[in-house]
């Protein structure tokens, strides 16, 4: 029994170490799909329409407008806001 005791202790310690290391993994929710882009459009009368896009942070529920444009019949118009190439936290 005395010759087996060190090996039993090594086995117990290695098992405890393995369980400790496996418990150290990150099990939080994945971060992909956190930011969602959605678009909208509306008729504002007089042969004009407004279009735009907003971004939603699905983790916090915060929504920011990223793009707004007023269009006429010809397809030309005025861009009021264009933050499509801006990071979410930089959009005002």
Backbone as numpy.savetxt, mean C-alpha at the origin, in Angstrom:
# Nx Ny Nz CAx CAy CAz Cx Cy Cz
23.26 -43.63 32.00 22.45 -42.44 32.00 23.31 -41.18 32.00
24.45 -41.20 32.67 25.32 -40.03 32.75 25.91 -39.68 31.38
26.12 -40.67 30.50 26.67 -40.40 29.18 25.61 -39.80 28.26
24.34 -40.07 28.52 23.26 -39.57 27.67 22.81 -38.17 28.07
23.03 -37.77 29.28 22.57 -36.50 29.80 23.06 -35.30 28.98
24.36 -35.21 28.62 24.79 -34.07 27.79 24.07 -34.02 26.44
23.84 -35.19 25.83 23.16 -35.21 24.52 21.69 -34.84 24.66
21.07 -35.21 25.72 19.68 -34.83 25.97 19.59 -33.31 26.15
20.53 -32.75 26.90 20.56 -31.30 27.10 20.81 -30.57 25.78
21.71 -31.09 24.95 21.97 -30.48 23.63 20.70 -30.54 22.78
19.99 -31.64 22.82 18.74 -31.78 22.07 17.68 -30.80 22.55
17.55 -30.66 23.85 16.56 -29.72 24.41 16.93 -28.29 24.05
18.20 -27.94 24.21 18.64 -26.58 23.88 18.48 -26.27 22.39
18.80 -27.23 21.52 18.64 -26.97 20.09 17.17 -26.84 19.71
16.30 -27.62 20.35 14.87 -27.50 20.10 14.34 -26.15 20.55
14.75 -25.71 21.73 14.32 -24.41 22.25 14.85 -23.29 21.35
16.10 -23.40 20.91 16.68 -22.39 20.02 15.93 -22.34 18.69
15.59 -23.50 18.13 14.86 -23.55 16.87 13.47 -22.91 17.03
12.76 -23.23 18.10 11.45 -22.63 18.34 11.55 -21.13 18.56
12.58 -20.68 19.22 12.79 -19.25 19.45 13.03 -18.52 18.13
13.86 -19.09 17.26 14.16 -18.46 15.97 12.95 -18.49 15.04
12.19 -19.55 15.05 10.99 -19.61 14.22 9.93 -18.63 14.70
9.89 -18.37 15.97 8.93 -17.41 16.51 9.31 -15.97 16.24
10.51 -15.72 15.76 10.97 -14.36 15.49 10.61 -13.89 14.09
9.87 -14.68 13.33 9.51 -14.25 11.98 8.40 -13.22 12.02
8.35 -12.39 11.01 7.35 -11.34 10.91 6.05 -11.94 10.36
4.98 -11.85 11.12 3.71 -12.41 10.67 2.69 -11.30 10.46
3.15 -10.06 10.25 2.23 -8.96 10.03 1.62 -9.07 8.63
0.60 -8.30 8.40 -0.10 -8.33 7.11 0.83 -7.85 6.00
0.70 -8.42 4.81 1.55 -7.99 3.70 1.25 -6.55 3.31
2.24 -5.89 2.75 2.12 -4.47 2.41 1.72 -4.26 0.96
1.67 -5.31 0.13 1.30 -5.10 -1.26 -0.19 -4.80 -1.35
-0.56 -3.99 -2.31 -1.95 -3.60 -2.46 -2.40 -2.54 -1.48
-1.45 -1.92 -0.79 -1.83 -0.93 0.21 -2.41 0.32 -0.44
-1.83 0.77 -1.54 -2.30 1.97 -2.21 -3.10 1.59 -3.45
-4.33 2.08 -3.53 -5.21 1.77 -4.66 -5.52 3.07 -5.41
-5.51 3.00 -6.73 -5.80 4.14 -7.58 -7.20 3.97 -8.15
-8.00 5.02 -8.08 -9.35 4.98 -8.63 -9.59 6.26 -9.43
-10.40 6.15 -10.46 -10.67 7.31 -11.31 -12.14 7.70 -11.24
-12.43 8.92 -11.67 -13.79 9.42 -11.67 -13.98 10.38 -12.84
-15.21 10.62 -13.20 -15.54 11.62 -14.22 -16.96 12.11 -13.98
-17.21 13.34 -14.42 -18.55 13.90 -14.27 -18.78 14.95 -15.35
-20.01 15.09 -15.75 -20.41 16.10 -16.71 -20.65 17.41 -15.94
-20.00 18.50 -16.38 -20.19 19.77 -15.68 -20.98 20.76 -16.53
-21.58 20.27 -17.61 -22.45 21.10 -18.43 -21.70 21.91 -19.47
-22.43 22.39 -20.46 -21.81 23.22 -21.49 -20.78 22.47 -22.31
-21.01 21.19 -22.60 -20.08 20.36 -23.37 -18.72 20.24 -22.69
-18.71 20.27 -21.39 -17.47 20.09 -20.64 -17.65 18.97 -19.62
-16.54 18.36 -19.29 -16.53 17.30 -18.29 -15.27 17.42 -17.44
-15.35 16.89 -16.27 -14.20 16.85 -15.38 -13.83 15.39 -15.15
-12.54 15.12 -15.17 -12.03 13.77 -14.91 -10.94 13.87 -13.86
-10.68 12.77 -13.19 -9.63 12.79 -12.19 -9.34 11.41 -11.64
-8.38 11.39 -10.75 -7.98 10.15 -10.10 -7.61 10.46 -8.65
-7.89 9.51 -7.80 -7.48 9.66 -6.41 -6.85 8.37 -5.93
-6.05 8.49 -4.90 -5.31 7.36 -4.34 -5.81 7.12 -2.92
-6.04 5.86 -2.59 -6.53 5.48 -1.26 -5.46 4.66 -0.56
-5.12 5.04 0.65 -4.25 4.24 1.51 -5.16 3.27 2.25
-5.15 2.01 1.85 -6.09 1.04 2.41 -5.78 0.69 3.86
-4.58 1.01 4.34 -4.25 0.71 5.74 -4.84 1.76 6.68
-4.85 3.03 6.24 -5.34 4.11 7.11 -6.67 4.68 6.66
-7.06 4.45 5.40 -8.29 5.01 4.86 -8.13 6.42 4.32
-6.93 6.95 4.37 -6.68 8.31 3.87 -6.79 8.34 2.35
-7.43 9.37 1.81 -7.63 9.51 0.38 -7.07 10.86 -0.06
-6.34 10.84 -1.19 -5.77 12.08 -1.73 -6.05 12.15 -3.23
-6.39 13.36 -3.70 -6.61 13.57 -5.13 -5.27 13.69 -5.81
-5.07 12.88 -6.85 -3.78 12.87 -7.56 -3.86 13.55 -8.92
-5.05 13.62 -9.52 -5.17 14.18 -10.86 -6.56 14.75 -11.05
-6.64 15.96 -11.61 -7.91 16.59 -11.95 -7.74 17.36 -13.25
-8.70 17.19 -14.16 -8.63 17.86 -15.46 -10.04 18.19 -15.94
-10.19 19.36 -16.56 -11.45 19.74 -17.17 -11.28 19.60 -18.68
-12.19 18.86 -19.32 -12.12 18.59 -20.76 -13.26 19.27 -21.49
-13.00 19.64 -22.76 -14.07 20.14 -23.61 -14.38 19.10 -24.68
-15.22 19.44 -25.63 -15.66 18.50 -26.66 -14.49 18.01 -27.51
-13.50 18.86 -27.75 -12.35 18.51 -28.59 -11.35 17.60 -27.88
-11.51 17.42 -26.61 -10.57 16.59 -25.85 -9.44 17.39 -25.25
-9.44 18.69 -25.48 -8.44 19.55 -24.86 -9.03 20.09 -23.56
-8.21 20.65 -22.76 -8.72 21.17 -21.51 -7.60 21.65 -20.61
-7.98 21.90 -19.38 -7.06 22.45 -18.39 -6.77 21.39 -17.34
-5.49 21.14 -17.10 -5.09 20.24 -16.02 -5.00 21.08 -14.74
-5.83 20.77 -13.79 -5.83 21.50 -12.53 -4.84 20.93 -11.52
-4.63 19.63 -11.59 -3.69 18.98 -10.65 -3.14 17.73 -11.31
-1.83 17.53 -11.21 -1.19 16.34 -11.75 -0.08 15.88 -10.81
-0.42 15.02 -9.88 0.53 14.45 -8.93 0.66 12.95 -9.12
0.47 12.47 -10.35 0.51 11.03 -10.60 1.90 10.43 -10.40
2.95 11.23 -10.58 4.31 10.72 -10.40 4.90 11.17 -9.07
4.04 11.46 -8.11 4.47 11.92 -6.80 4.16 10.83 -5.77
5.00 10.72 -4.76 4.73 9.74 -3.72 3.48 10.13 -2.93
2.84 9.16 -2.33 1.57 9.40 -1.62 1.74 10.44 -0.52
2.81 10.35 0.24 3.00 11.26 1.37 3.39 12.66 0.94
3.81 12.85 -0.33 4.17 14.16 -0.84 2.98 14.90 -1.45
1.89 14.21 -1.72 0.71 14.83 -2.30 0.02 15.68 -1.25
-0.31 16.91 -1.60 -1.00 17.81 -0.65 -2.48 17.79 -0.89
